[in-house]
Amino acid sequence: MDPRAYKKRGKFFASSFVEAEFYGRPEDMPARVAICAPIIGDDRYIEMELIGRVESSPNMGVPKRLALDAKLRRAASRKGFDSIVLLTPKDFQALWRSGAIPRSIELNVIDLRCLQSVNKELSARSSGARI
């Protein structure tokens, strides 16, 4: 395990444990995040917007996927995004056409301050402090 993995690639969240297992064992506790500037799309849209070409493929191995995730994180951060919201192509089309929010979403939080502010707020609430 690389202790700097989140800083390199962001922290990934998924809608279910099964979806999260690609990156290893998911955490047992759900987490809250606060994002305000996401890029939303399917693989093709996100890669075209951030790096100008599609590099992913269905049979991509884990090392190549992690390298691509790091590249996307750097590009998104440079362009002012705090997270990447990945949808399936079908769900992305439905979102564009009708505004239907899909039930299955992968979230990559690239600005880790999105986690810290929520964590501080939650710990302050549990200790009884006022924010």
C-alpha positions as CSV (number, residue, x, y, z in Angstrom):
1,M,0.0,0.0,0.0
2,D,1.3,3.4,-0.9
3,P,0.6,5.9,1.9
4,R,0.4,8.7,-0.7
5,A,-2.1,6.9,-3.0
6,Y,-4.9,9.3,-2.3
7,K,-2.7,12.3,-3.2
8,K,-1.6,10.6,-6.4
9,R,-5.0,9.4,-7.7
10,G,-7.7,10.8,-5.4
11,K,-10.0,8.8,-3.1
12,F,-12.6,6.7,-4.9
13,F,-16.1,6.1,-3.7
14,A,-18.7,3.8,-5.3
15,S,-22.4,3.2,-4.9
16,S,-21.9,-0.4,-3.7
17,F,-19.3,-2.7,-2.2
18,V,-19.3,-4.7,-5.4
19,E,-18.4,-1.7,-7.5
20,A,-15.7,-0.6,-5.1
21,E,-13.9,-4.0,-5.1
22,F,-12.0,-3.2,-8.3
23,Y,-9.6,-1.1,-6.3
24,G,-9.3,-3.6,-3.4
25,R,-11.2,-4.1,-0.2
26,P,-13.7,-1.3,0.4
27,E,-13.9,0.5,3.7
28,D,-16.6,-0.7,6.1
29,M,-17.8,2.7,7.1
30,P,-19.5,5.0,4.6
31,A,-18.0,8.4,4.2
32,R,-19.4,11.9,3.6
33,V,-17.9,14.3,1.1
34,A,-18.6,17.9,0.1
35,I,-17.9,18.6,-3.5
36,C,-18.7,21.8,-5.4
37,A,-16.9,21.6,-8.8
38,P,-17.2,18.1,-10.3
39,I,-16.7,17.0,-13.9
40,I,-19.5,14.6,-14.7
41,G,-19.5,12.1,-17.6
42,D,-18.7,8.6,-18.9
43,D,-15.1,7.4,-19.5
44,R,-15.0,8.8,-23.0
45,Y,-16.3,12.3,-22.1
46,I,-14.1,12.7,-19.1
47,E,-11.0,11.6,-20.8
48,M,-11.6,13.8,-23.9
49,E,-12.4,16.8,-21.7
50,L,-9.3,16.3,-19.4
51,I,-6.6,14.9,-21.6
52,G,-7.9,15.3,-25.1
53,R,-8.0,11.6,-26.0
54,V,-9.5,8.3,-24.8
55,E,-6.8,6.0,-23.2
56,S,-9.0,3.6,-21.3
57,S,-10.1,0.2,-22.5
58,P,-12.3,-2.6,-21.1
59,N,-9.4,-5.0,-20.7
60,M,-7.0,-2.4,-19.1
61,G,-5.0,-3.9,-16.2
62,V,-4.8,-2.5,-12.8
63,P,-1.4,-0.8,-13.1
64,K,-2.4,1.0,-16.3
65,R,-5.7,2.0,-14.8
66,L,-4.0,3.4,-11.7
67,A,-1.6,5.4,-14.0
68,L,-4.5,6.7,-16.0
69,D,-6.4,7.7,-12.8
70,A,-3.3,9.7,-11.6
71,K,-3.1,11.4,-15.0
72,L,-6.9,12.3,-14.9
73,R,-6.5,13.6,-11.3
74,R,-3.7,15.9,-12.3
75,A,-5.5,17.2,-15.3
76,A,-8.8,17.7,-13.4
77,S,-7.0,19.5,-10.6
78,R,-5.3,21.8,-13.1
79,K,-8.6,22.7,-14.7
80,G,-10.2,23.5,-11.3
81,F,-12.3,20.4,-10.7
82,D,-12.5,19.0,-7.1
83,S,-13.9,15.6,-8.2
84,I,-14.6,13.3,-11.1
85,V,-18.1,11.7,-11.3
86,L,-18.1,8.6,-13.5
87,L,-21.3,7.3,-15.0
88,T,-22.0,4.5,-17.5
89,P,-22.5,5.7,-21.1
90,K,-26.2,4.8,-20.8
91,D,-26.6,6.7,-17.5
92,F,-24.7,9.7,-18.8
93,Q,-27.0,9.9,-21.8
94,A,-30.1,9.7,-19.5
95,L,-28.7,12.4,-17.3
96,W,-28.2,14.7,-20.3
97,R,-31.6,13.9,-21.9
98,S,-33.9,13.9,-18.9
99,G,-31.9,14.9,-15.8
100,A,-32.4,11.4,-14.4
101,I,-29.8,10.8,-11.7
102,P,-28.4,7.3,-11.9
103,R,-28.3,4.9,-8.9
104,S,-24.8,3.7,-9.8
105,I,-22.0,6.3,-9.6
106,E,-18.3,6.2,-9.1
107,L,-16.9,9.3,-7.4
108,N,-13.2,10.2,-7.4
109,V,-12.5,13.0,-4.9
110,I,-9.3,14.6,-6.2
111,D,-9.3,17.6,-3.8
112,L,-8.9,15.9,-0.4
113,R,-10.0,19.0,1.4
114,C,-13.5,17.9,0.4
115,L,-13.1,15.1,2.9
116,Q,-11.4,17.1,5.6
117,S,-14.0,19.7,5.9
118,V,-16.7,17.1,6.3
119,N,-14.6,15.1,8.7
120,K,-14.0,18.3,10.8
121,E,-17.7,19.1,10.8
122,L,-18.7,15.6,11.8
123,S,-16.2,15.4,14.6
124,A,-17.3,18.8,15.9
125,R,-20.9,17.7,15.9
126,S,-20.0,14.5,17.8
127,S,-18.1,16.5,20.4
128,G,-20.8,19.0,20.8
129,A,-18.7,21.9,19.4
130,R,-20.3,24.6,17.3
131,I,-19.0,25.5,13.9
